[in-house]
Amino acid sequence: MHWESRATVQVTCHDRVFEITVSGEIDYDENDLLQAAWAEADDAGRPVTVVDLSRVTFADSGLLNALLDAWRQHQAAARELILLGPLHPTVDRLFSLTGTREHFTITNSRSRAMRANDI
């Protein structure tokens, strides 16, 4: 049986920012896509990782756990993790209900995210 993914994860490496763009419905089944993106971000070693969640239409604890793991890894490496919105109401609710919003820097401004730390 073949399951078609309802999500995409794309990565782009800029001078000082590693950008991960996530689209579609993200749940536990897409964990391998996110893990591959985090591995690329770690290998690139840029001071800032921007995760564009503006195209995510659904997310569950799989995405939240992946983001929390990435947040811990970034903290340990003294790197910055920024989430880019605007967030879909279901994604926003995930952060609100779990009380995890304060762990993340969230902005709706792509230019502000890409200029983090005067980039």
C-alpha positions in Angstrom: 0.0 0.0 0.0 1.3 3.5 -0.9 0.5 6.5 1.2 0.8 9.9 -0.4 2.1 12.6 1.8 -0.1 15.6 2.4 2.9 17.7 3.3 6.1 19.1 1.8 9.3 20.3 3.5 11.7 22.4 1.5 15.1 23.8 2.6 17.1 26.8 1.5 20.5 27.8 2.7 21.2 31.6 2.8 24.4 33.3 3.9 23.5 33.4 7.6 20.0 31.8 7.7 18.9 28.3 7.1 15.2 28.3 5.9 12.8 25.4 6.2 9.4 25.9 4.5 6.7 23.5 5.6 3.4 23.2 3.7 0.2 21.1 4.0 -0.9 18.9 6.8 1.8 17.8 9.2 1.4 14.9 11.6 3.4 12.0 12.9 3.7 10.5 9.4 5.8 13.4 8.2 8.3 13.2 11.0 11.0 11.8 8.7 10.7 14.9 6.4 11.2 17.2 9.4 14.1 15.1 10.8 15.8 15.4 7.5 15.4 19.2 7.5 16.7 19.5 11.0 19.8 17.4 10.1 20.4 19.7 7.1 20.1 22.7 9.3 22.5 21.3 11.8 25.0 20.4 9.1 24.7 23.9 7.6 25.4 25.5 11.1 23.9 28.8 10.2 23.3 31.1 13.3 19.6 31.3 12.5 17.0 28.8 11.4 13.7 30.2 10.1 10.9 27.7 9.9 8.1 29.0 7.6 4.8 27.6 8.9 2.6 30.0 7.0 1.4 27.3 4.6 0.7 24.6 7.2 -3.0 23.9 7.4 -3.0 21.2 10.1 -0.4 20.2 12.7 -0.5 17.7 15.6 1.9 16.7 18.3 4.3 15.4 15.7 5.1 18.9 14.5 5.2 20.3 18.0 7.6 17.6 19.2 9.8 18.2 16.2 9.8 21.9 16.8 10.6 21.5 20.6 13.5 19.1 19.7 14.8 21.7 17.2 14.4 24.4 19.8 16.5 22.5 22.4 19.2 21.7 19.8 19.3 25.3 18.8 19.6 26.5 22.4 22.4 24.0 23.1 24.3 25.3 20.0 23.6 29.0 20.8 21.7 29.3 17.5 18.4 31.1 17.0 15.1 29.4 15.9 12.4 31.6 14.4 8.9 30.5 13.4 7.4 32.4 10.5 3.6 32.9 10.2 1.0 33.9 10.0 -0.1 30.7 11.7 -3.2 28.8 10.6 -5.8 28.9 13.4 -5.3 25.1 14.1 -1.5 25.6 14.4 -1.9 28.6 16.6 -4.3 26.7 18.8 -1.8 23.8 19.1 0.8 26.3 20.6 -1.9 27.9 22.8 -3.4 24.7 24.2 0.0 23.2 25.0 1.5 26.3 26.6 4.6 26.1 24.3 4.3 29.4 22.6 6.8 31.1 25.0 9.5 28.7 23.8 9.5 30.2 20.3 10.1 33.4 18.6 7.2 33.8 16.2 6.8 36.5 13.6 4.6 37.2 10.7 7.2 39.3 9.0 9.5 37.4 6.5 11.9 40.3 6.3 12.2 40.5 10.1 12.8 36.8 10.3 15.5 36.9 7.6 17.2 39.9 9.3 17.3 38.2 12.7 20.4 39.3 14.6 21.1 42.0 12.0 21.3 39.6 9.2 
